Amino acid sequence: MNFDLQLFAEEDLQKQSSKSIKKGIRSLKKVIAIHQAKILNPESFYPNEWNNLKEEEKKGNFKHWQKEIENAKKSINNRIEELRKRGEEIDE
């Protein structure tokens, strides 16, 4: 059985503390930064493997990293929306 853990976490936001939601936002921002860095300079993350990959594999990695960035941004927006519903301050 395969579960979408991201979706599960998003549906559970109302049950999470504001502190936990803010921590999640910080973590997601780190994920975005790492994936952006991988897109800009994949060789620095995979020095021994990257140049040996086929172009198709490289494109697949870029697509995956971009999708992860999009998912993280959506998740951040969901968390910000939840905090706003609570009348919480949002540290951006």
C-alpha positions as CSV (number, residue, x, y, z in Angstrom):
1,M,0.0,0.0,0.0
2,N,1.3,3.4,-1.0
3,F,0.4,6.6,1.0
4,D,1.0,10.2,0.1
5,L,2.6,11.4,3.3
6,Q,2.7,15.0,2.1
7,L,-1.1,14.9,1.7
8,F,-1.6,13.3,5.0
9,A,0.4,16.0,6.7
10,E,-1.5,18.7,5.0
11,E,-4.8,17.3,6.1
12,D,-3.5,17.2,9.7
13,L,-2.5,20.8,9.9
14,Q,-5.5,21.9,12.0
15,K,-4.3,19.4,14.7
16,Q,-0.7,20.7,14.7
17,S,0.5,23.4,17.1
18,S,1.4,26.7,15.6
19,K,5.0,26.1,16.8
20,S,5.1,22.8,14.8
21,I,3.6,24.5,11.7
22,K,6.3,27.2,11.8
23,K,9.0,24.6,12.3
24,G,7.6,22.8,9.2
25,I,7.8,26.0,7.2
26,R,11.5,26.5,8.1
27,S,12.2,22.9,7.2
28,L,10.5,23.2,3.9
29,K,12.4,26.4,3.1
30,K,15.6,24.4,3.6
31,V,14.4,21.7,1.3
32,I,13.7,24.3,-1.4
33,A,17.2,25.8,-0.9
34,I,18.9,22.4,-1.2
35,H,16.9,21.5,-4.4
36,Q,17.6,24.9,-6.0
37,A,21.3,24.4,-5.3
38,K,21.2,20.9,-6.8
39,I,19.6,22.4,-9.9
40,L,22.2,25.1,-10.2
41,N,25.2,22.8,-9.5
42,P,24.4,19.1,-9.4
43,E,28.0,18.1,-9.7
44,S,28.8,19.5,-6.3
45,F,26.2,17.2,-4.7
46,Y,27.0,14.1,-6.8
47,P,30.7,14.6,-7.8
48,N,31.4,11.0,-8.8
49,E,28.1,10.1,-10.3
50,W,26.7,13.1,-12.1
51,N,29.0,13.2,-15.2
52,N,28.4,9.4,-15.7
53,L,24.6,9.8,-15.9
54,K,22.8,9.7,-19.2
55,E,21.1,13.0,-20.3
56,E,17.7,11.3,-19.8
57,E,18.7,10.6,-16.2
58,K,19.9,14.1,-15.6
59,K,16.7,15.5,-17.0
60,G,14.7,13.2,-14.7
61,N,16.6,14.5,-11.7
62,F,16.0,18.1,-12.6
63,K,12.3,17.4,-13.1
64,H,12.2,15.6,-9.7
65,W,13.9,18.4,-7.9
66,Q,11.7,21.0,-9.5
67,K,8.6,19.0,-8.5
68,E,9.9,18.8,-4.9
69,I,10.3,22.6,-4.9
70,E,6.7,23.1,-6.2
71,N,5.4,20.6,-3.5
72,A,7.3,22.4,-0.8
73,K,6.0,25.8,-1.9
74,K,2.5,24.5,-1.8
75,S,3.0,23.0,1.6
76,I,4.4,26.3,2.9
77,N,1.4,28.2,1.5
78,N,-1.0,25.7,3.2
79,R,0.8,26.2,6.5
80,I,0.8,30.0,6.1
81,E,-3.0,29.9,5.4
82,E,-3.5,27.8,8.5
83,L,-1.6,30.2,10.7
84,R,-3.6,33.1,9.2
85,K,-6.8,31.4,10.1
86,R,-5.5,31.2,13.7
87,G,-4.6,34.9,13.6
88,E,-0.9,34.0,14.1
89,E,2.1,36.1,13.1
90,I,4.0,34.6,10.1
91,D,7.7,34.9,10.1
92,E,8.8,35.0,6.5
